Amino acid sequence: MRYGQWGRHALALAMLAATATGALANDSLKLAIGQRGNWETAIAELGNRAGIFKKHNLDLELLYTAGAGETLQTIISGAADIGIGVGTGGALGAFAKGAPVRGIGNATVGANDLYWYVKADSPLKAIKDATEKTTIAYSTAGSSTNMIVLGFVKTFDLKSKPTKTGSPPATLTAVMSDQVDVGWAAPPFGLKEIDEGKIRIVGRGSDVPSMRNQTVRLVIVNADRLKKDKEVIARFMDAYRETLHWMYTDPKALAYYKDFSGIPENLTKKAVSEFYSEAALDPDRIEDMDSVMADAVASKFLPAPLSKEQLAEFFQVPPRKK
């Protein structure tokens, strides 16, 4: 009899433990992230390694893409839940066509982090000197680099050919092998080659005046997942904000980043101080949408500016905890 009672008690305890485990189980999110290794797009990676997302009861599955266009399509298809570093104009254009995508945060304000370069022996001194024979790289269609290159063409009245090259490593290979004249990158990628005198910067994203204060890239979400799990997405953004601040206050972040990207800490420190401010990456900064939409219309990513009602539907940024 005692063994029977013990068995029943053991079974009850096991069931209670299973229930408790289920209640505490983490929620899973799949992320599509453009440009593996960039400081800006490393927030989820570093926060995951530091245990910050776990603290918010989240398990992240990270998928890296060749750029914003590929990231956007992955979110639209539902193959991933959240996309990091998607060009604002491309995301708005997809939304205008009825795609299930929403903006839940700023990825970066301004385009000062992106730069364009040539081989050291190139005769080109500045992006404004490009000719009709010059090929200028961007990552993928609909990306912020795509918008900036089109901005170069408009600002400097260029006849140059925008050329899709994918990621910074693929672009560097294309430049060094003379497949494309002007490459693009985001620090700290390429700083080593600059220091060694292999390449020279000839332009920055900030050379396009209209983009200096825009929210040029976004954190986006699949609209169906947002509707189903709004509280989970809000928790993700809480962890995202916490990670961003940690990256600028804890030296461990540089060590994690070096392990992740293979880039020495001294180059990362230089990139962060010269190209990335914490304020620019603040997810709550949604800036200058009128200018963003005007550029998107001019570049034919949008047929017309969105209405206030459409913008309110598109942007569903979870509020910051007080």
ZIFENBEL-V791001 format. One record per backbone hydrogen bond with DSSP energy under -1.0 kcal/mol. NH is the residue of the N-H (numbers start at 1). CO is the residue of the C=O. If there is no record, write none. Layout:
NH	CO
NH	CO
This chain:
5	1
6	2
7	3
8	4
9	5
10	6
11	7
12	8
13	9
14	10
15	11
16	12
17	13
18	14
19	15
20	16
21	17
22	18
23	19
24	20
27	57
29	59
31	61
32	82
33	63
34	84
35	65
38	35
42	39
46	42
47	43
48	44
49	45
50	46
52	47
55	51
57	54
58	53
59	27
61	29
63	31
65	33
71	67
72	68
73	69
74	70
75	71
76	72
77	73
79	74
80	74
81	30
82	30
83	220
84	32
85	218
86	218
88	216
91	87
92	88
93	89
94	90
95	91
96	92
97	93
98	95
99	94
101	99
102	221
103	314
104	219
105	219
106	283
107	217
108	217
109	280
110	214
115	185
116	203
117	183
118	200
120	198
122	119
127	202
129	126
130	127
134	131
136	161
137	182
138	163
143	140
147	143
148	144
149	145
150	146
151	147
152	148
153	149
154	150
155	151
156	152
158	153
161	134
163	136
165	138
166	139
171	167
172	168
173	169
174	170
175	171
176	172
177	173
178	175
179	174
180	174
182	135
183	117
185	115
189	186
191	188
194	190
195	191
196	192
197	194
198	193
200	118
202	116
203	116
205	114
207	204
208	205
211	208
212	209
215	287
216	108
216	214
217	108
218	86
219	105
220	83
221	102
222	81
223	100
226	222
227	223
228	224
229	225
233	229
234	230
235	231
236	232
237	233
238	234
239	235
240	236
241	237
242	238
243	239
244	240
245	241
246	242
247	243
249	246
250	246
253	250
255	251
256	252
257	253
258	254
259	255
260	256
261	257
262	258
268	264
269	265
270	266
271	267
272	268
273	269
274	270
275	271
276	271
281	277
285	282
286	284
292	288
293	289
294	290
295	291
296	292
297	293
298	294
299	295
300	297
301	296
302	296
311	307
312	308
313	309
314	310
315	311
316	103
